[in-house]
Amino acid sequence: MNERNDLAHENSTEMTSTPLQPMSFVDILDGIFMLYRQHFRLLFGIVAVYIVIGLGFDLISVSAATGAAPGAGIVITLLAGIGSIIVSFLVVAGLAYASALVYLDRDITAQDALKQAWRRFFSLLGSAILWGLVVVGLSVTIIGIPFAIYFSVRWGLYTLPVLFEETTARNALRRSTELVRGTWWRVFGIMLAVSVIAFMISFILEVSFGFILTLMGVAEIEGATLWDTIRRLFIPMPNEVGWLPYAIRRFVSVVIAGLAMPIGIIGSMLLYFDLRVRKEGFDIEMQVTE
C-alpha cells in the first residue's frame, strides 16, 4: 500500500486543481490535447533531447553503414542503435512522469522529469524486457498472436507504476494486471484509438512535408518507380538524395515523430489514473492526504 500512496503523499500540502474523476473516451481524448496544448513547452523540452540526440545517432549509423569498413560499420551501427533506443526509452519515461505531475497540478521541469526517468531506468528496462519477451515470443506463431495482443494490453500500463509507485519490474506488470482486470476490452479500445490518432497525425505530417521537400527539390524522385517514390518519401538514403537533403529529411521526420510521441503517452497516463479512480478511489485518497 505504501508503494501505491507515493503520489498521494508527495507534496501533500499542495491543493490540486485537476478534477480526478472517472473519464470516458471523449474525456481522455480531450484531456490529451488540453494537456499537450497547455504544457507544450515542457513536453517539447523533453522531446528535444530525442530530436537532437536521436538525429545524431541516426546520422552516425547511416554514415557508418555507407562509408565505414564492413566490420567497423556493423559495430558503429549497432552501438548507435542501442544508444538511440536508450534515449528514446528515457524520453518516453520522462514524458510519462512529467505529464502525470502536470495532470495533478504539480510543478515539474524537463530536467527533473528526465532525472526521474534515469533513476528508474533499470526497473523500467526490466519491465520492458519481460513485456517484450512474452509479447514478441507469442507473436512468432499465428496461434500466439491473440495471446500476444492480450498480454500487451494487460501489461501495457507498467511504466507508471515503476515511475510513481517505485515498484519493481515484475510487480509493475502485476500492478498493470490489477488495474486492467475486468476492463480489458475498454482499455484495448482506448489504447488502439489513441494509437491510431497519433499514427494518423504523424503520417499526414510526414506525407505533407515529404511532398513539400520534393517540390523544393530537397527529395528529388524524378524517374523513380512508384515503390521507390513512396520509400524515398519516408526512408530516403544519402546515396540517392545526397547528404544535405538526407539530413534535412531525417530532421523533419524526427521532429514529427517527437511531436506525435506525447499523444499516446498522455493517453496511457490518463487511462492509468482513470483506472485508479474507478478501482481504488484515488481521487478520495488524494483529498484525504491533502
C-alpha positions as CSV (number, residue, x, y, z in Angstrom):
1,M,0.0,0.0,0.0
2,N,2.9,2.3,0.7
3,E,4.1,2.0,-2.9
4,R,0.7,3.0,-4.2
5,N,0.5,6.0,-2.0
6,D,3.7,7.6,-3.1
7,L,1.9,10.1,-5.4
8,A,-0.6,10.9,-2.7
9,H,1.9,11.7,0.0
10,E,4.3,13.7,-2.3
11,N,3.6,17.4,-1.9
12,S,0.5,16.5,0.2
13,T,0.2,20.1,1.4
14,E,-0.5,21.3,-2.1
15,M,-4.0,21.5,-3.4
16,T,-4.5,20.0,-6.9
17,S,-7.0,21.8,-9.1
18,T,-7.3,19.0,-11.6
19,P,-10.5,17.1,-11.2
20,L,-9.7,13.4,-10.5
21,Q,-12.8,11.5,-11.7
22,P,-13.8,8.6,-13.9
23,M,-13.3,9.6,-17.6
24,S,-15.0,8.5,-20.8
25,F,-13.0,8.0,-24.0
26,V,-14.1,11.5,-25.1
27,D,-12.8,12.9,-21.7
28,I,-9.5,11.1,-22.2
29,L,-9.2,12.4,-25.8
30,D,-10.0,16.0,-24.7
31,G,-7.5,15.7,-21.8
32,I,-4.7,14.6,-24.2
33,F,-4.9,17.6,-26.3
34,M,-5.6,20.0,-23.5
35,L,-2.6,18.9,-21.5
36,Y,-0.5,18.9,-24.7
37,R,-1.5,22.4,-25.6
38,Q,-1.2,23.9,-22.1
39,H,2.2,22.3,-21.4
40,F,3.7,22.2,-24.8
41,R,6.9,23.9,-23.8
42,L,7.6,21.4,-21.0
43,L,6.8,18.4,-23.2
44,F,8.8,19.7,-26.2
45,G,11.7,20.4,-23.8
46,I,11.8,16.7,-23.1
47,V,11.2,15.7,-26.8
48,A,14.1,18.0,-27.8
49,V,16.5,15.5,-26.3
50,Y,15.1,12.8,-28.5
51,I,15.3,15.1,-31.6
52,V,18.9,16.2,-31.1
53,I,20.5,13.0,-29.9
54,G,18.3,10.7,-31.9
55,L,19.1,12.5,-35.1
56,G,22.8,12.4,-34.2
57,F,22.7,8.6,-33.7
58,D,20.8,8.2,-36.9
59,L,23.4,10.2,-39.0
60,I,26.2,8.3,-37.3
61,S,24.6,5.0,-38.0
62,V,23.9,5.7,-41.7
63,S,27.3,7.2,-42.2
64,A,29.0,4.1,-40.8
65,A,26.8,1.8,-42.8
66,T,27.6,3.5,-46.1
67,G,31.2,4.7,-45.6
68,A,33.0,2.6,-43.0
69,A,34.7,-0.8,-43.4
70,P,32.1,-3.6,-43.1
71,G,33.2,-4.8,-39.7
72,A,33.5,-1.3,-38.2
73,G,30.3,-0.2,-39.8
74,I,28.4,-3.0,-38.2
75,V,29.8,-2.2,-34.7
76,I,29.2,1.5,-35.0
77,T,25.7,1.0,-36.4
78,L,24.9,-1.4,-33.5
79,L,26.2,0.9,-30.9
80,A,24.3,3.9,-32.4
81,G,21.1,1.8,-32.5
82,I,21.5,0.9,-28.8
83,G,22.1,4.5,-27.9
84,S,19.1,5.6,-29.8
85,I,16.9,3.1,-28.1
86,I,18.1,4.1,-24.6
87,V,17.5,7.8,-25.4
88,S,14.0,7.0,-26.7
89,F,13.3,5.0,-23.7
90,L,14.3,7.7,-21.3
91,V,12.4,10.4,-23.2
92,V,9.2,8.3,-23.1
93,A,9.6,7.8,-19.4
94,G,10.3,11.5,-18.9
95,L,7.2,12.4,-20.8
96,A,5.1,10.0,-18.8
97,Y,6.4,11.3,-15.5
98,A,6.0,15.0,-16.5
99,S,2.5,14.6,-17.9
100,A,1.3,12.9,-14.8
101,L,2.6,15.6,-12.5
102,V,1.1,18.4,-14.5
103,Y,-2.1,16.5,-14.6
104,L,-2.0,16.5,-10.8
105,D,-1.3,20.3,-11.0
106,R,2.3,20.0,-9.7
107,D,5.4,21.8,-10.9
108,I,8.0,19.8,-12.9
109,T,10.8,20.7,-15.2
110,A,12.0,18.8,-18.2
111,Q,15.4,18.2,-16.4
112,D,13.7,16.8,-13.3
113,A,11.5,14.5,-15.4
114,L,14.5,13.1,-17.2
115,K,16.3,12.6,-13.9
116,Q,13.4,10.6,-12.6
117,A,13.4,8.5,-15.8
118,W,17.1,7.8,-15.4
119,R,16.7,7.0,-11.7
120,R,14.1,4.4,-12.5
121,F,15.8,3.3,-15.8
122,F,16.8,-0.2,-14.9
123,S,13.4,-1.1,-13.3
124,L,11.7,0.3,-16.5
125,L,14.1,-1.7,-18.6
126,G,13.4,-4.9,-16.7
127,S,9.6,-4.4,-17.2
128,A,10.1,-3.7,-20.9
129,I,12.2,-6.8,-21.4
130,L,9.7,-9.0,-19.6
131,W,6.8,-7.5,-21.6
132,G,8.8,-7.9,-24.8
133,L,9.9,-11.4,-24.2
134,V,6.3,-12.6,-23.7
135,V,4.6,-10.4,-26.4
136,V,7.2,-10.9,-29.1
137,G,7.6,-14.6,-28.2
138,L,3.9,-15.2,-28.5
139,S,3.8,-13.3,-31.8
140,V,6.1,-15.7,-33.5
141,T,3.2,-18.1,-34.3
142,I,-0.2,-17.2,-35.7
143,I,-1.9,-19.1,-32.8
144,G,0.1,-17.0,-30.3
145,I,-0.8,-13.6,-31.8
146,P,-4.2,-13.2,-29.9
147,F,-2.4,-14.0,-26.7
148,A,0.4,-11.5,-27.5
149,I,-2.3,-8.8,-28.0
150,Y,-3.9,-9.9,-24.7
151,F,-0.7,-9.6,-22.7
152,S,0.4,-6.4,-24.5
153,V,-2.8,-4.7,-23.1
154,R,-2.8,-6.4,-19.8
155,W,0.7,-5.3,-19.0
156,G,0.6,-2.1,-21.0
157,L,0.5,0.3,-18.1
158,Y,3.7,-0.9,-16.4
159,T,5.6,2.4,-16.9
160,L,3.6,4.5,-14.4
161,P,3.8,2.0,-11.5
162,V,7.6,1.9,-12.0
163,L,7.9,5.7,-12.1
164,F,5.4,6.7,-9.4
165,E,4.8,3.8,-7.2
166,E,8.5,2.9,-7.1
167,T,7.7,-0.8,-7.7
168,T,9.9,-3.5,-9.2
169,A,9.9,-4.6,-12.7
170,R,7.8,-7.8,-12.0
171,N,5.4,-6.0,-9.7
172,A,4.8,-3.3,-12.3
173,L,3.4,-5.9,-14.6
174,R,1.3,-7.3,-11.8
175,R,0.1,-3.8,-10.9
176,S,-0.9,-3.2,-14.5
177,T,-2.8,-6.5,-14.5
178,E,-4.7,-5.4,-11.4
179,L,-5.8,-2.2,-13.0
180,V,-6.7,-3.7,-16.4
181,R,-8.6,-6.7,-14.9
182,G,-12.3,-6.6,-15.8
183,T,-11.9,-3.8,-18.2
184,W,-9.6,-5.3,-20.8
185,W,-11.8,-4.5,-23.8
186,R,-12.3,-0.9,-22.8
187,V,-8.5,-0.5,-22.2
188,F,-7.8,-2.2,-25.5
189,G,-10.2,0.1,-27.4
190,I,-8.9,3.3,-25.9
191,M,-5.2,2.3,-26.5
192,L,-6.0,1.3,-30.0
193,A,-7.9,4.5,-30.8
194,V,-5.2,6.8,-29.3
195,S,-2.5,4.9,-31.2
196,V,-4.4,5.3,-34.5
197,I,-4.9,9.0,-33.9
198,A,-1.2,9.5,-33.1
199,F,-0.2,7.5,-36.2
200,M,-2.5,9.4,-38.5
201,I,-1.3,12.7,-37.3
202,S,2.3,11.6,-37.8
203,F,1.5,10.0,-41.2
204,I,-0.3,13.1,-42.5
205,L,2.6,15.4,-41.4
206,E,5.2,13.0,-42.9
207,V,3.4,12.8,-46.3
208,S,2.8,16.6,-46.4
209,F,6.4,17.6,-45.6
210,G,7.7,14.8,-47.9
211,F,5.8,16.4,-50.8
212,I,6.9,19.9,-49.8
213,L,10.5,18.8,-49.7
214,T,10.1,17.1,-53.0
215,L,8.6,20.2,-54.6
216,M,11.5,22.2,-53.2
217,G,14.0,19.8,-54.7
218,V,15.2,18.5,-51.4
219,A,14.0,15.0,-52.0
220,E,14.2,14.6,-55.8
221,I,12.4,11.5,-57.0
222,E,12.2,12.1,-60.8
223,G,12.3,8.9,-62.8
224,A,11.7,6.6,-59.8
225,T,9.2,3.9,-59.7
226,L,6.1,4.2,-57.5
227,W,7.6,2.0,-54.8
228,D,10.8,4.0,-54.8
229,T,8.8,7.2,-54.7
230,I,7.0,6.1,-51.6
231,R,10.1,4.7,-50.0
232,R,12.1,7.9,-50.6
233,L,9.3,10.0,-49.1
234,F,9.7,8.1,-45.8
235,I,13.1,6.3,-45.9
236,P,15.5,8.1,-48.2
237,M,19.1,7.1,-48.4
238,P,22.0,9.6,-48.7
239,N,23.5,8.0,-51.8
240,E,20.1,8.6,-53.5
241,V,19.4,12.1,-52.5
242,G,22.7,13.5,-51.1
243,W,23.8,14.1,-47.5
244,L,22.3,17.5,-47.1
245,P,18.8,16.6,-48.4
246,Y,19.0,13.4,-46.4
247,A,19.9,15.3,-43.2
248,I,17.1,17.7,-43.8
249,R,14.6,14.9,-44.5
250,R,15.6,13.0,-41.4
251,F,15.5,16.1,-39.2
252,V,11.9,16.7,-40.3
253,S,11.0,13.0,-39.7
254,V,12.5,13.0,-36.2
255,V,10.7,16.3,-35.3
256,I,7.4,14.9,-36.5
257,A,7.9,11.6,-34.6
258,G,8.9,13.7,-31.5
259,L,5.8,15.9,-31.7
260,A,3.5,12.9,-32.0
261,M,5.2,11.0,-29.2
262,P,3.4,12.7,-26.3
263,I,-0.1,11.9,-27.6
264,G,0.0,8.1,-26.8
265,I,2.0,8.7,-23.6
266,I,-0.5,11.2,-22.2
267,G,-3.4,8.9,-23.2
268,S,-1.8,6.0,-21.2
269,M,-1.3,8.3,-18.2
270,L,-4.9,9.5,-18.2
271,L,-6.1,5.9,-18.5
272,Y,-3.9,4.9,-15.6
273,F,-5.4,7.5,-13.3
274,D,-8.9,6.8,-14.6
275,L,-8.5,3.1,-13.6
276,R,-7.1,4.1,-10.2
277,V,-10.0,6.4,-9.5
278,R,-12.5,3.7,-10.6
279,K,-11.0,0.8,-8.7
280,E,-9.1,2.4,-5.8
281,G,-10.9,5.7,-5.1
282,F,-7.6,7.5,-5.9
283,D,-9.5,10.8,-6.0
284,I,-10.7,10.4,-2.4
285,E,-7.2,9.2,-1.4
286,M,-5.7,12.4,-2.7
287,Q,-8.3,14.6,-1.0
288,V,-7.7,12.8,2.4
289,T,-3.9,13.3,2.2
290,E,-4.1,17.0,1.3
